[in-house]
Amino acid sequence: MSSYKKIEEYIPEVTKKISENFKDIIVSLGEDVTREGLLKTPERASKAMQFLTSGHCQNPTEILKSAMFKDEYQQMVIVKGVEVYSLCEHHLLPFFGKAHIAYIPNGYIVGLSKIPRIVDAFARRLQVQERLTYQIRDCIQETLKPLGVAVVIEASHLCMQMRGIEKQNSTTTTSAFTGEFLKDSTRKEFISLISSDLR
C-alpha cells in the first residue's frame, strides 16, 4: 500500500462560495447537479480554479531575489522550453505552450529553477499572452538589472480552437526584449539558439 499523500490547502470559506457559484452555473446549463458524476464537480472546479489562479498570491520579484548571486559572467543565459499553462481572461479557457527566456547578467545571476517559477507565478492568473510575455521580461529586468532580457512565448489557445473561429492548428507567438536584445545581432543569436523549439 502506497504511503504517498498529496496535500493541498484551500480556504474553506472561499472554496464553499466558489463551489456554490459553480453549482448554479451547472444547473443553469441544464445539467442535473445531483447525478453521481456531478455531485463533487462544484467543489473540484472550485479547487481547480483556485490552483489555476494561485499566481495572484505569489510575488515573482521575491522568487527571483531568493536565489540571486553575485557573479562576473556576462554571456547569454537561456532557459528554453518552459511549459506554460494559463487561463485566457476573456473566456476562462486554457492557453498553453512554451516560453523561451534569456538574460545577459550584469553582476548577478539567478538560480535557474527560479525562472520557470516566475513563469508559473505570472501564468497562474487570468491572463492574456501579450501581458504574460512582458510581465516576465519586466520582472527579470527590474530585479536582476541585467544587460538585457529576451522572452518568446508560443502558445495554443483553446478559445480559438474549441470555439469561435475553431482553428485547431493555430498558434500565437509573442516576444519582448530589453537592452542588448534590442540589437539585431544579439536578438538573432537568441532566436537561432531557441529555433529548434519553435514550430
C-alpha positions in Angstrom: 0.0 0.0 0.0 1.4 3.4 -1.0 2.2 5.9 1.8 2.1 8.8 -0.7 -0.5 11.5 0.2 -0.8 14.7 -1.7 -1.7 17.7 0.5 -3.5 20.8 -0.9 -4.6 23.6 1.2 -7.6 25.8 0.4 -9.5 28.4 2.4 -12.8 26.6 3.3 -15.0 29.7 3.0 -13.6 30.6 -0.4 -13.9 27.0 -1.6 -17.5 26.9 -0.4 -18.5 30.2 -2.1 -17.0 29.3 -5.4 -18.5 25.8 -5.3 -21.9 27.3 -4.8 -21.4 29.5 -7.9 -20.3 26.6 -10.0 -23.3 24.6 -8.8 -25.6 27.4 -10.0 -23.7 27.5 -13.4 -24.1 23.8 -13.9 -27.8 24.0 -13.1 -28.2 27.0 -15.5 -26.6 24.9 -18.2 -29.4 22.4 -17.9 -27.5 19.7 -16.1 -28.6 17.6 -13.1 -26.2 18.6 -10.4 -27.5 15.7 -8.2 -26.4 13.0 -10.5 -23.4 10.9 -9.4 -20.9 12.2 -11.9 -21.6 15.8 -10.9 -22.0 15.6 -7.2 -18.5 16.7 -6.4 -17.9 18.7 -9.5 -18.6 22.1 -8.0 -16.0 21.6 -5.2 -13.5 20.1 -7.7 -14.0 23.0 -10.0 -13.6 25.5 -7.2 -10.3 24.0 -6.1 -9.1 23.8 -9.7 -9.8 27.5 -10.3 -8.1 28.4 -7.1 -5.0 26.5 -8.1 -5.0 27.8 -11.7 -5.2 31.4 -10.4 -2.8 31.0 -7.4 -0.2 33.2 -9.1 -2.0 36.2 -7.7 -0.8 35.1 -4.2 2.9 34.8 -5.3 5.5 37.6 -5.6 7.7 36.9 -8.7 10.2 39.5 -7.6 10.7 37.8 -4.3 11.1 34.5 -6.0 14.0 35.9 -8.1 15.5 37.7 -5.1 15.6 34.4 -3.1 18.3 33.0 -5.4 20.3 35.9 -6.7 24.1 35.5 -6.6 26.9 37.9 -7.5 28.9 36.7 -10.5 31.1 38.1 -13.2 29.5 36.0 -16.0 28.2 38.3 -18.8 27.2 35.9 -21.6 23.7 34.9 -22.6 21.9 32.6 -20.2 18.9 30.8 -21.9 16.2 28.7 -20.3 14.3 27.0 -23.2 11.1 25.2 -23.4 9.5 26.3 -20.1 6.0 24.8 -20.1 3.3 27.5 -19.8 -0.3 26.8 -18.7 -2.6 29.7 -18.2 -6.3 30.8 -18.4 -7.5 33.3 -21.0 -9.2 36.1 -19.1 -11.7 36.6 -21.9 -13.3 33.2 -21.9 -11.7 31.4 -18.9 -10.4 28.7 -21.3 -6.8 27.5 -21.2 -3.9 28.5 -23.3 -0.7 26.6 -23.2 2.7 26.3 -24.8 6.4 27.1 -24.2 8.4 30.0 -23.1 12.0 30.7 -24.0 13.8 33.2 -21.8 17.2 34.7 -21.9 19.2 37.3 -20.0 22.7 38.7 -20.1 23.9 39.1 -16.5 25.4 42.4 -15.2 26.8 41.5 -11.8 24.1 39.0 -10.8 22.9 35.6 -11.9 19.8 33.7 -10.6 19.2 30.1 -9.7 17.9 28.5 -13.0 14.8 27.0 -11.3 13.6 30.5 -10.4 12.9 31.4 -14.0 10.3 28.7 -14.5 8.9 29.6 -11.1 8.2 33.2 -12.1 6.7 32.0 -15.4 4.2 29.9 -13.3 3.6 32.8 -10.9 2.5 35.1 -13.8 0.8 32.3 -15.8 -1.4 31.1 -13.0 -3.6 34.1 -13.2 -6.4 35.3 -15.5 -4.1 36.3 -18.4 -3.5 37.3 -22.0 -0.4 36.0 -23.7 0.8 39.5 -24.6 0.8 40.7 -20.9 2.3 37.5 -19.7 5.2 38.0 -22.1 6.1 41.5 -20.9 5.5 40.7 -17.2 8.1 38.0 -17.3 10.5 40.3 -19.2 10.0 43.3 -16.8 10.3 41.2 -13.7 13.7 39.9 -14.7 14.9 43.3 -15.9 13.8 45.2 -12.9 15.0 42.6 -10.3 18.3 41.4 -11.8 19.1 44.6 -13.8 20.9 42.6 -16.5 22.3 43.9 -19.7 19.2 42.6 -21.5 16.3 40.2 -21.4 14.5 38.3 -24.1 11.2 36.4 -23.8 9.4 34.5 -26.5 6.2 32.5 -25.9 4.4 30.3 -28.3 1.0 29.0 -27.3 -2.2 27.4 -28.4 -5.4 29.0 -27.3 -8.5 26.8 -26.7 -10.7 29.9 -27.0 -9.6 29.8 -30.7 -9.5 26.1 -31.1 -12.6 24.8 -29.3 -15.0 27.7 -30.0 -15.2 30.9 -32.1 -13.0 30.6 -35.2 -12.3 26.9 -34.4 -8.8 26.8 -36.0 -7.3 23.8 -34.3 -3.7 24.2 -35.7 -3.3 27.9 -34.9 -0.6 29.1 -32.5 0.3 32.5 -31.3 3.9 33.8 -30.8 4.7 36.8 -28.7 8.1 38.4 -27.9 9.6 41.1 -25.7 13.1 42.4 -25.5 15.2 44.8 -23.5 18.8 46.2 -23.6 21.3 44.2 -25.7 18.5 42.1 -27.2 17.2 45.2 -29.0 20.3 44.9 -31.2 19.8 42.8 -34.3 22.9 40.6 -33.8 22.1 39.6 -30.2 18.4 39.0 -30.9 19.3 36.9 -34.0 21.7 34.8 -31.8 18.9 34.2 -29.3 16.3 33.3 -31.9 18.8 30.9 -33.6 19.5 29.2 -30.3 15.9 28.6 -29.5 14.7 28.0 -33.0 14.8 24.2 -32.6 12.0 24.5 -30.1 9.8 26.8 -32.3 7.3 25.0 -34.7 
